[in-house]
Amino acid sequence: MNGTPALVNDVMTHRVVALRAGATFKDIVKVMREWQVSALPVLDDAGRVVGVVSEGDLLAKEEYQDGDIGRYGRVRHPAEVRKADAVTAAELMTSPAVTVAADATPAEAARVMARARVKRLPVVGRDGRLRGIVSRSDLLKVFLRDDEDIAEEVRREVVVRLFGPHTTTVRVEVRDGVVTLAGGVRETALIPLAARLARAVAGVVDVRCALAGPPRRPDLDPDLPEPHRAHTP
């Protein structure tokens, strides 16, 4: 990653297969089996992501083949039953698609995945066109980043920015992704911020902060009892 902040574009899978809206049910199953994936993005004629077809969407055809009739003859899940009659990607897909921008951070992508409860996301450019796919395993690649690479970014983006370019009293060490900040700084109020910013650097597993403010000067004028003044007549 050459010291630059990691983006989704850096870790995503660039070679990806997608569907057109008119793709048929059997073709979708064949593509999923061939590519060994459980979900596929659906594109419009301009290459923009308009939906996603998952294995769950396809299984509705099997699950509700005879209609899922509950008590009193009512269909329990009408939306899923409608998918059981679907034969094209446009009819099967979940829309709008949950996507992530190529210039988002892995942390942002992870939050989107968690909220949407999905295992992978289509990655789109500013024009909405498909750029790739990012999966949970892709997001974990950032933790393979070289320790010296991480240390260089922490020095440049945290230490220099917070404490100035001529700071020589702060040491940055990284081992197995764990960052140690040590040394003395004048602005003690910035110490918690330094730890928080270091933790946000891509590939950082943990931060151990041993920064401290300047040593206190000894009190050269202790409070001593005032000497008794001599009484003068």
BAFI-3210 file (N, C-alpha, C; in Angstrom, 3 decimals, decimal comma, padded with zeros to 6 digits):
// residues 233
n [1|2|3|4|5|6|7|8|9|10|11|12|13|14|15|16|17|18|19|20|21|22|23|24|25|26|27|28|29|30|31|32|33|34|35|36|37|38|39|40|41|42|43|44|45|46|47|48|49|50|51|52|53|54|55|56|57|58|59|60|61|62|63|64|65|66|67|68|69|70|71|72|73|74|75|76|77|78|79|80|81|82|83|84|85|86|87|88|89|90|91|92|93|94|95|96|97|98|99|100|101|102|103|104|105|106|107|108|109|110|111|112|113|114|115|116|117|118|119|120|121|122|123|124|125|126|127|128|129|130|131|132|133|134|135|136|137|138|139|140|141|142|143|144|145|146|147|148|149|150|151|152|153|154|155|156|157|158|159|160|161|162|163|164|165|166|167|168|169|170|171|172|173|174|175|176|177|178|179|180|181|182|183|184|185|186|187|188|189|190|191|192|193|194|195|196|197|198|199|200|201|202|203|204|205|206|207|208|209|210|211|212|213|214|215|216|217|218|219|220|221|222|223|224|225|226|227|228|229|230|231|232|233]
n.u [000,812|002,172|002,401|000,229|-003,113|-005,375|-007,925|-011,221|-010,972|-008,375|-008,419|-010,491|-012,052|-011,295|-011,918|-014,909|-018,131|-021,258|-024,832|-027,258|-030,423|-032,240|-031,400|-031,921|-033,537|-032,322|-029,873|-028,756|-028,398|-026,501|-024,310|-023,716|-022,922|-020,723|-018,937|-018,766|-020,111|-022,389|-024,069|-025,007|-024,397|-026,757|-026,971|-027,819|-028,371|-026,377|-024,382|-024,646|-025,220|-028,170|-029,447|-029,321|-028,976|-029,447|-028,635|-030,674|-032,808|-033,255|-033,935|-036,486|-038,182|-038,140|-038,912|-041,460|-042,939|-045,381|-046,834|-046,963|-049,044|-050,736|-052,592|-056,129|-055,969|-054,302|-051,548|-048,339|-045,978|-046,129|-044,434|-042,137|-043,352|-044,157|-041,673|-041,207|-042,476|-040,924|-038,786|-036,648|-033,636|-034,289|-036,789|-036,247|-034,292|-033,043|-033,774|-033,400|-029,894|-027,504|-024,590|-021,058|-018,736|-015,851|-013,798|-014,187|-013,314|-011,977|-013,101|-015,471|-016,800|-017,090|-018,893|-021,172|-021,690|-022,297|-024,608|-026,358|-026,361|-024,964|-022,601|-020,945|-020,262|-021,268|-018,973|-018,825|-018,143|-017,907|-019,773|-021,650|-021,273|-020,347|-017,430|-016,137|-016,087|-016,405|-015,580|-016,047|-013,674|-011,921|-011,772|-010,314|-007,763|-006,289|-005,045|-002,765|-000,831|002,450|004,554|006,426|005,453|003,017|004,048|005,381|003,230|001,863|003,769|003,858|001,139|000,067|001,915|003,557|001,579|000,161|002,071|004,024|006,494|009,124|009,357|011,077|010,975|009,075|008,527|007,797|006,764|006,075|004,735|003,685|001,354|000,604|000,733|003,069|003,294|005,594|007,434|008,032|005,818|004,769|002,150|-000,079|-002,796|-003,271|-002,628|-004,622|-005,964|-003,954|-003,588|-006,104|-006,193|-004,046|-005,030|-006,919|-005,546|-005,047|-004,773|-003,881|-003,791|-003,874|-003,280|-000,750|-000,244|002,264|002,878|003,896|003,614|005,684|008,307|007,574|008,612|010,754|009,557|010,907|010,455|009,239|006,322|007,006|006,892|006,385|009,130|009,616|009,332|011,712|011,087|010,913|011,570]
n.v [-001,206|001,083|003,166|004,845|005,829|003,110|002,225|001,124|000,502|-000,441|-002,969|-004,449|-006,957|-006,845|-008,123|-009,081|-010,611|-009,800|-009,272|-008,730|-007,058|-008,668|-011,279|-014,787|-017,084|-019,686|-019,137|-017,420|-019,121|-020,858|-019,117|-018,353|-020,821|-021,409|-019,302|-019,537|-017,969|-016,290|-014,225|-011,749|-008,694|-006,602|-004,932|-001,872|-000,646|001,234|000,354|000,811|-000,075|-001,602|-003,389|-006,443|-009,919|-012,671|-015,920|-016,434|-015,058|-016,644|-019,089|-018,738|-019,617|-022,388|-022,692|-021,570|-022,913|-024,192|-022,252|-020,632|-021,347|-020,237|-020,280|-019,977|-019,800|-017,794|-016,236|-016,281|-014,825|-012,685|-011,109|-012,695|-014,886|-013,818|-013,582|-016,212|-016,673|-015,334|-014,879|-013,552|-011,572|-008,918|-009,207|-010,814|-009,564|-007,776|-004,516|-000,987|-001,525|-002,211|-000,499|000,394|003,085|003,333|004,888|004,822|004,042|000,942|000,601|002,078|000,575|-001,819|-001,038|-000,497|-003,069|-004,376|-003,035|-003,590|-006,303|-008,082|-010,072|-009,231|-006,470|-004,571|-002,481|000,871|003,539|007,178|007,714|005,805|003,420|-000,041|-001,088|-003,110|-005,808|-006,063|-008,065|-009,610|-010,983|-009,627|-007,132|-007,771|-007,960|-005,674|-005,900|-007,254|-005,510|-004,099|-003,660|-001,498|000,134|000,906|002,256|004,418|005,848|006,543|008,200|010,290|011,117|011,384|012,005|014,122|015,884|016,539|017,310|018,726|019,264|019,087|017,490|015,432|013,956|012,025|008,626|006,068|002,836|-000,270|-003,441|-006,440|-005,168|-003,753|-000,646|001,383|004,321|006,500|008,636|012,196|015,000|018,394|019,363|018,095|017,719|016,763|014,111|011,960|012,285|011,694|008,946|008,023|008,764|007,284|004,723|004,675|004,368|002,506|-000,992|-001,093|-002,878|-002,525|000,074|001,235|003,601|005,550|008,164|011,221|014,246|017,250|017,048|017,875|020,866|021,193|022,525|025,400|027,262|026,516|026,486|027,916|028,443|031,760|033,697|034,829|038,192|040,424|042,252|045,634|048,413]
n.w [000,000|000,138|002,036|001,804|002,724|003,092|000,841|-000,163|-002,837|-002,922|-001,819|-002,837|-004,992|-008,300|-010,660|-011,723|-012,008|-013,465|-013,782|-016,380|-016,512|-017,839|-017,569|-017,320|-014,991|-014,893|-016,109|-014,241|-012,045|-013,159|-013,557|-010,921|-009,891|-011,510|-010,937|-008,270|-006,304|-004,054|-004,534|-006,939|-008,664|-010,376|-013,437|-015,153|-018,540|-018,744|-017,167|-014,476|-011,062|-010,197|-008,598|-006,617|-006,938|-004,946|-003,512|-001,746|-002,885|-005,110|-003,975|-003,141|-005,095|-004,847|-002,188|-002,014|-003,873|-004,021|-002,909|000,217|002,435|005,190|008,265|007,869|005,148|004,215|002,537|003,825|003,327|001,122|-000,573|-000,965|-002,150|-004,549|-005,737|-006,247|-008,589|-010,345|-013,213|-014,302|-013,786|-013,146|-011,989|-009,831|-008,261|-005,386|-004,679|-004,032|-004,668|-002,096|-001,855|-001,967|-002,050|-004,173|-003,159|-000,457|002,974|004,343|006,897|006,741|004,781|006,190|008,180|006,620|005,634|008,046|008,909|006,789|006,888|005,185|003,260|001,281|-000,943|-003,789|-005,469|-006,346|-008,680|-008,810|-010,718|-010,373|-011,632|-011,857|-010,185|-008,870|-006,442|-002,951|-000,225|003,032|003,620|001,947|003,222|005,426|004,475|004,868|007,283|006,779|006,218|006,038|008,905|009,048|007,094|008,234|010,482|009,296|008,226|010,583|011,788|009,905|009,512|012,026|014,225|013,133|012,200|014,526|016,455|015,187|012,538|013,359|015,498|017,674|019,888|020,091|019,780|017,456|017,252|015,693|015,899|014,662|013,866|016,111|017,526|019,201|020,948|022,232|024,490|025,043|025,103|024,618|024,500|026,329|026,179|023,685|023,637|024,025|021,566|019,735|020,173|019,379|016,646|015,667|016,012|014,034|011,687|008,749|009,047|011,636|014,624|017,381|019,835|021,907|024,186|025,426|025,832|027,361|029,259|029,678|032,150|035,548|037,047|039,876|042,934|043,809|045,699|048,340|050,415|053,258|056,774|057,715|058,743|062,132|062,756|064,018|066,979|067,091|069,046]
ca.u [000,000|003,122|002,262|-000,967|-004,268|-006,046|-009,298|-011,888|-010,384|-007,102|-008,581|-011,618|-011,833|-011,579|-012,515|-016,213|-019,181|-022,521|-025,980|-028,165|-031,765|-033,000|-030,825|-032,953|-033,330|-031,339|-028,568|-028,246|-027,913|-025,273|-023,219|-023,359|-022,190|-019,442|-018,067|-018,782|-020,531|-023,760|-024,853|-024,509|-025,001|-027,530|-026,638|-028,658|-027,655|-025,233|-023,399|-024,883|-025,780|-029,566|-029,951|-028,486|-029,676|-028,736|-029,157|-031,949|-033,836|-033,530|-034,535|-037,925|-038,914|-038,286|-039,601|-042,870|-043,363|-046,817|-047,447|-046,826|-050,350|-050,847|-053,952|-057,199|-055,719|-053,565|-050,133|-047,620|-044,931|-046,506|-043,325|-041,313|-044,114|-044,082|-040,377|-041,267|-042,952|-040,013|-037,951|-035,517|-032,896|-035,038|-037,903|-035,715|-033,308|-033,359|-033,453|-032,097|-028,744|-026,619|-023,259|-020,064|-017,905|-014,480|-012,887|-014,512|-012,323|-012,462|-013,954|-016,793|-017,408|-017,471|-020,109|-022,283|-021,972|-022,932|-025,973|-027,181|-026,275|-024,530|-021,223|-020,169|-020,903|-020,786|-018,214|-019,175|-017,448|-018,738|-020,849|-022,568|-020,979|-019,687|-015,973|-015,621|-016,831|-015,602|-016,144|-015,482|-012,276|-011,146|-011,553|-009,297|-006,438|-005,585|-004,249|-001,503|000,043|003,775|004,691|007,134|004,504|002,108|004,795|005,626|001,992|001,589|004,676|003,504|-000,230|-000,331|002,922|003,932|000,420|-000,260|003,126|004,929|007,448|010,456|009,254|012,040|010,834|008,043|008,952|006,723|007,179|004,957|005,068|002,488|000,207|000,369|001,500|003,460|003,697|006,322|008,209|007,452|005,209|004,394|000,698|-000,623|-004,200|-003,338|-002,249|-005,736|-006,248|-002,899|-003,897|-007,293|-005,842|-003,189|-005,876|-007,696|-004,690|-005,340|-003,899|-003,517|-004,526|-004,073|-002,362|-000,282|000,205|003,105|003,273|003,778|003,906|007,005|008,461|007,263|009,771|010,670|009,151|012,084|010,013|008,182|005,628|007,602|006,313|007,038|009,964|009,162|010,085|012,230|010,294|011,722|010,846]
ca.v [000,000|002,171|004,257|005,647|005,258|002,062|002,460|-000,072|000,224|-001,141|-004,331|-005,127|-007,826|-006,031|-008,987|-009,429|-010,927|-009,136|-009,688|-007,755|-007,205|-009,705|-012,614|-015,729|-017,801|-020,764|-018,526|-016,886|-020,269|-021,338|-018,167|-018,484|-022,074|-021,322|-018,343|-019,900|-016,806|-016,436|-013,051|-011,092|-007,390|-006,459|-003,642|-001,353|-000,563|002,137|-000,264|001,192|-001,149|-001,311|-004,379|-007,620|-011,195|-013,574|-017,288|-016,372|-014,663|-017,789|-020,190|-018,503|-020,434|-023,730|-022,641|-021,212|-023,497|-024,461|-021,200|-020,915|-020,995|-020,377|-020,451|-019,234|-019,711|-016,583|-016,399|-015,647|-013,926|-012,411|-010,596|-013,828|-015,731|-013,183|-013,940|-017,599|-016,655|-014,521|-015,637|-012,740|-010,879|-007,714|-009,614|-011,504|-008,792|-006,862|-003,183|-000,619|-002,278|-001,605|-000,429|001,218|003,821|002,833|005,682|004,680|003,293|-000,383|000,731|002,502|-000,579|-002,785|-000,551|-000,703|-004,508|-004,743|-002,498|-004,279|-007,742|-008,776|-010,537|-008,576|-005,266|-004,020|-001,235|001,737|004,803|008,362|007,681|004,723|002,212|-001,092|-001,109|-004,337|-006,383|-006,184|-009,052|-009,551|-011,416|-008,545|-006,078|-008,226|-007,877|-004,494|-006,267|-007,838|-004,392|-004,166|-002,845|-000,244|000,927|001,494|003,200|005,619|006,636|007,114|009,348|011,399|011,593|011,621|012,711|015,397|016,785|016,999|017,868|019,541|018,517|018,983|016,693|014,321|013,308|010,979|007,417|005,222|001,466|-001,137|-004,862|-007,242|-004,275|-003,040|000,600|001,952|005,726|006,761|009,866|013,355|016,060|019,568|019,527|016,863|017,587|016,088|012,699|011,050|012,405|010,961|007,515|007,743|008,858|006,144|003,535|004,752|004,091|001,199|-002,088|-001,055|-003,834|-001,915|001,181|001,380|004,990|005,858|009,564|011,949|015,670|017,641|016,799|019,016|021,487|021,162|023,782|025,979|028,167|025,837|027,321|027,775|029,413|033,075|033,892|035,861|039,435|040,942|043,385|046,839|049,369]
ca.w [000,000|-000,065|002,970|001,580|003,417|002,326|000,438|-000,663|-004,148|-002,752|-001,314|-003,479|-006,140|-009,485|-011,704|-011,160|-012,971|-013,152|-014,586|-016,968|-015,945|-018,528|-017,365|-016,899|-013,741|-015,045|-016,382|-012,974|-011,268|-013,794|-013,291|-009,499|-009,699|-012,206|-010,256|-006,845|-005,519|-003,543|-004,915|-008,148|-008,943|-011,615|-014,030|-016,227|-019,813|-018,599|-016,289|-013,091|-010,236|-009,862|-007,660|-006,347|-006,847|-004,040|-003,444|-001,045|-003,853|-005,985|-003,230|-002,961|-006,084|-004,286|-000,897|-002,168|-005,134|-003,937|-002,091|001,649|002,950|006,630|008,765|007,194|003,723|003,848|002,204|004,925|002,855|-000,276|-001,387|-001,352|-003,063|-005,868|-006,314|-006,691|-009,971|-011,152|-014,140|-014,759|-012,733|-012,770|-011,127|-008,650|-007,519|-004,295|-005,178|-004,600|-004,170|-001,097|-002,465|-001,277|-002,998|-004,310|-002,347|000,966|003,744|004,757|008,082|006,268|004,120|007,227|008,829|005,685|005,645|009,312|008,932|005,784|007,170|003,970|003,319|000,227|-001,466|-005,054|-005,320|-007,465|-008,836|-008,609|-011,716|-010,044|-012,413|-011,096|-010,248|-008,277|-005,323|-001,738|000,689|004,379|003,575|001,333|004,205|006,376|003,859|005,350|008,448|006,314|005,891|006,650|010,115|008,771|006,313|009,213|011,303|008,505|008,150|011,908|011,979|009,004|009,615|013,416|015,014|012,507|012,130|015,844|017,287|014,392|011,698|013,962|016,721|017,753|021,195|020,023|019,087|016,934|016,986|015,303|015,862|014,390|013,761|017,366|017,529|020,484|020,937|023,468|024,494|025,706|024,296|025,409|024,531|026,899|025,796|022,388|023,764|023,665|020,135|019,020|020,264|018,583|015,228|015,333|015,933|012,800|010,533|008,171|009,412|013,055|015,440|018,697|020,125|023,290|024,268|026,589|025,738|028,626|029,174|030,192|033,589|036,404|037,677|041,346|043,555|044,462|046,764|049,101|051,398|054,583|057,718|057,645|059,946|063,078|062,644|065,298|067,493|067,282|069,887]
c.u [000,849|002,860|001,026|-002,149|-004,988|-007,484|-009,913|-011,310|-009,093|-007,282|-009,670|-011,155|-012,257|-012,244|-013,818|-017,201|-020,471|-023,596|-026,636|-029,571|-032,541|-032,445|-031,877|-032,550|-032,228|-029,953|-027,940|-027,664|-026,597|-024,097|-022,770|-022,529|-020,806|-018,447|-017,982|-019,045|-021,985|-024,631|-024,190|-025,174|-025,726|-027,305|-027,698|-027,810|-026,423|-024,157|-023,545|-025,561|-027,197|-030,154|-028,962|-029,389|-028,836|-029,324|-030,509|-033,089|-034,235|-034,261|-036,017|-038,738|-039,141|-039,153|-041,096|-043,457|-044,870|-047,555|-047,350|-048,107|-050,408|-052,285|-054,915|-056,885|-054,951|-052,112|-049,318|-046,597|-045,200|-045,363|-042,442|-042,037|-044,117|-042,751|-040,366|-041,744|-041,996|-039,134|-036,757|-034,848|-033,649|-036,169|-037,415|-034,919|-033,912|-032,883|-034,075|-030,966|-028,012|-025,208|-022,325|-019,185|-016,483|-013,498|-013,279|-013,389|-012,861|-013,369|-015,365|-017,518|-017,883|-018,751|-021,334|-022,678|-022,736|-024,378|-026,888|-027,218|-025,981|-023,053|-020,333|-020,968|-020,392|-020,087|-018,461|-018,292|-018,402|-019,910|-021,847|-022,300|-020,156|-018,179|-015,394|-016,564|-015,898|-016,322|-015,528|-014,008|-011,387|-010,807|-010,478|-007,885|-005,619|-004,697|-002,986|-000,486|001,352|003,877|005,368|006,271|003,532|002,821|005,047|004,376|001,649|002,489|004,201|002,140|-000,664|000,688|003,238|002,767|000,031|000,822|004,177|005,986|008,813|010,435|010,220|011,882|009,802|008,557|007,724|007,299|005,942|005,449|003,781|001,226|-000,113|001,310|001,803|003,922|004,363|007,095|007,458|006,903|004,857|002,889|000,047|-002,086|-004,355|-003,040|-003,417|-006,073|-005,209|-003,176|-005,085|-006,992|-004,952|-004,015|-006,665|-006,869|-004,936|-004,311|-003,503|-004,420|-004,848|-003,048|-002,034|000,366|000,971|003,628|003,051|004,117|005,283|007,100|008,159|008,531|009,623|010,314|010,331|011,711|008,883|007,556|006,183|006,941|007,105|007,852|009,418|010,025|010,516|011,430|011,230|010,922|010,522]
c.v [001,261|003,386|005,100|005,010|004,251|002,458|001,139|-000,475|-000,585|-002,618|-005,114|-006,082|-007,064|-006,845|-009,547|-009,709|-010,257|-009,612|-008,487|-008,052|-008,346|-011,097|-013,562|-016,476|-018,851|-020,218|-017,986|-018,014|-020,778|-020,428|-018,264|-019,733|-021,998|-020,433|-018,591|-018,674|-017,001|-015,232|-012,379|-009,734|-007,405|-005,041|-003,205|-001,218|000,338|001,566|000,144|000,057|-000,770|-002,306|-005,507|-008,845|-012,128|-014,977|-017,308|-015,977|-015,849|-018,906|-019,987|-019,363|-021,850|-023,708|-022,416|-021,781|-023,761|-023,366|-021,582|-020,460|-021,270|-020,619|-019,548|-018,987|-018,485|-016,923|-015,613|-014,620|-013,580|-011,917|-011,731|-014,747|-015,137|-013,512|-015,384|-017,691|-015,906|-015,399|-014,830|-012,056|-009,649|-008,038|-010,207|-010,590|-008,016|-005,478|-002,135|-001,404|-001,496|-001,653|000,380|001,879|003,267|003,604|005,702|003,919|001,902|-000,320|001,150|001,342|-001,605|-002,349|-000,751|-002,171|-004,897|-004,266|-003,253|-005,788|-008,541|-009,126|-009,892|-007,409|-004,965|-002,694|-000,382|002,981|005,956|008,402|006,562|003,427|001,237|-001,056|-002,412|-004,843|-006,440|-007,119|-008,883|-009,928|-010,361|-007,466|-006,473|-008,152|-006,721|-004,823|-007,036|-006,752|-004,465|-003,214|-001,507|000,706|001,643|002,559|004,514|006,487|007,270|008,316|010,553|011,989|011,896|012,493|014,079|016,373|017,336|017,774|018,654|018,729|018,314|018,194|015,513|013,525|012,186|009,810|006,606|003,852|000,637|-002,569|-005,659|-006,386|-003,493|-001,838|001,019|003,381|006,022|008,062|010,996|014,364|017,222|019,664|018,239|016,650|016,828|014,592|011,752|011,099|011,640|009,468|007,155|007,781|007,700|004,874|003,493|004,468|002,665|000,157|-002,127|-001,996|-003,244|-000,799|001,181|002,746|005,222|007,288|010,256|013,411|015,990|017,383|018,060|019,568|021,419|022,539|024,339|026,907|027,521|026,799|027,021|028,775|030,711|033,291|035,031|037,110|039,923|042,171|044,578|047,840|050,641]
c.w [000,000|000,804|002,790|002,299|002,534|002,048|-000,024|-002,013|-004,048|-002,405|-002,039|-004,577|-007,394|-010,585|-011,160|-012,279|-012,504|-014,118|-015,250|-016,443|-016,574|-018,355|-016,801|-015,633|-013,876|-015,337|-015,110|-012,122|-011,837|-013,488|-011,839|-009,262|-010,320|-011,459|-008,755|-005,967|-005,107|-003,877|-006,112|-008,322|-010,284|-012,140|-015,033|-017,493|-019,750|-017,677|-014,838|-012,337|-009,817|-008,868|-007,470|-006,277|-005,983|-004,123|-002,748|-001,961|-004,732|-005,254|-002,977|-003,926|-005,561|-003,032|-001,056|-003,469|-005,157|-003,168|-000,635|002,333|004,448|007,044|007,992|005,722|003,282|003,523|003,223|004,465|001,390|-001,139|-001,873|-002,336|-004,464|-006,536|-006,813|-008,138|-010,900|-012,033|-014,648|-013,563|-012,244|-011,811|-009,809|-007,723|-006,357|-004,713|-004,249|-003,952|-003,089|-001,663|-001,581|-002,327|-003,017|-003,437|-000,870|001,659|004,062|005,974|007,684|005,596|005,143|007,933|007,935|005,669|006,902|009,357|007,976|005,997|005,896|004,101|002,264|-000,321|-002,863|-004,784|-006,559|-007,483|-008,608|-009,590|-011,459|-010,787|-011,573|-011,308|-009,712|-007,208|-004,121|-000,777|002,070|004,372|002,928|002,364|005,220|005,797|004,417|006,545|008,079|005,985|006,680|007,839|009,846|007,956|007,247|010,025|010,564|008,415|009,491|012,165|011,175|009,320|011,049|014,134|014,413|012,502|013,494|016,574|016,517|013,664|012,337|015,276|016,678|019,042|021,196|019,197|018,672|016,618|016,657|015,242|015,731|014,389|015,018|017,432|018,961|020,258|022,274|023,342|025,174|024,725|025,202|025,587|025,029|026,500|024,484|022,476|023,451|022,181|019,316|019,028|019,390|017,089|014,790|015,177|014,624|011,549|010,053|008,577|010,878|013,842|016,808|018,861|021,611|023,408|025,565|026,498|027,082|028,387|029,725|031,684|034,387|037,038|039,191|041,881|044,347|045,598|047,546|050,102|052,790|055,533|057,687|058,905|060,815|062,917|064,026|065,700|067,718|068,077|069,097]
res [m|n|g|t|p|a|l|v|n|d|v|m|t|h|r|v|v|a|l|r|a|g|a|t|f|k|d|i|v|k|v|m|r|e|w|q|v|s|a|l|p|v|l|d|d|a|g|r|v|v|g|v|v|s|e|g|d|l|l|a|k|e|e|y|q|d|g|d|i|g|r|y|g|r|v|r|h|p|a|e|v|r|k|a|d|a|v|t|a|a|e|l|m|t|s|p|a|v|t|v|a|a|d|a|t|p|a|e|a|a|r|v|m|a|r|a|r|v|k|r|l|p|v|v|g|r|d|g|r|l|r|g|i|v|s|r|s|d|l|l|k|v|f|l|r|d|d|e|d|i|a|e|e|v|r|r|e|v|v|v|r|l|f|g|p|h|t|t|t|v|r|v|e|v|r|d|g|v|v|t|l|a|g|g|v|r|e|t|a|l|i|p|l|a|a|r|l|a|r|a|v|a|g|v|v|d|v|r|c|a|l|a|g|p|p|r|r|p|d|l|d|p|d|l|p|e|p|h|r|a|h|t|p]
***
